[in-house]
Amino acid sequence: MNRYPHNSPEAVSQVLAMIMVTDGKLHPREIEVLDHLRIYEIIGISRLGFMKVVHDYCGDLLARPASNGRIKLVDKARIDDVIGLVNDRQLRVLTCGMLLNVINADDHLSDPEVAVLRYILERWEFSLESLEGELLNKGSSERAVA
């Protein structure tokens, strides 16, 4: 597994990459939503840099199959490793907002996507309600500064 610096654009990109492939598919609409919402600009990475992180994450999955030879897309230890690199609370709030947009992009919430999102929220000590409040407060404070 690639280890990126804590709270780096690559660390956030790896969290997004993880949720994007959790259902076993990388849907074109997931990439489209990243483009549309200017996610690369927000997290400070180029589109090409983001795609490299996705590619590397998928390569890591393929390089480390389970003992039975299958690829385990939902693995708590790997999720912990990936999300552990984002430890700034405000960056976690922003990342969770992006995750919600990504998993809704293809108009289908798969069980693995929901399970991983719930696990991330639990590990980062968010509920959907608290996350919504923090996202709304973040938006309000950004508009006040502008």
Stockholm file with secondary structure:
# STOCKHOLM 1.0

chainA/1-146         MNRYPHNSPEAVSQVLAMIMVTDGKLHPREIEVLDHLRIYEIIGISRLGFMKVVHDYCGDLLARPASNGRIKLVDKARIDDVIGLVNDRQLRVLTCGMLLNVINADDHLSDPEVAVLRYILERWEFSLESLEGELLNKGSSERAVA
#=GR chainA/1-146 SS CCCCCTTCHHHHHHHHHHHHHTTSCCCHHHHHHHHHTTHHHHHTCCHHHHHHHHHHHHHHHHHSCCTTSCCCSCCHHHHHHHHTTCCCHHHHHHHHHHHHHHHHTTSCCCHHHHHHHHHHHHHTTCCHHHHHHHHHHHHHHHHHHC
#=GC SS_cons         CCCCCTTCHHHHHHHHHHHHHTTSCCCHHHHHHHHHTTHHHHHTCCHHHHHHHHHHHHHHHHHSCCTTSCCCSCCHHHHHHHHTTCCCHHHHHHHHHHHHHHHHTTSCCCHHHHHHHHHHHHHTTCCHHHHHHHHHHHHHHHHHHC
//
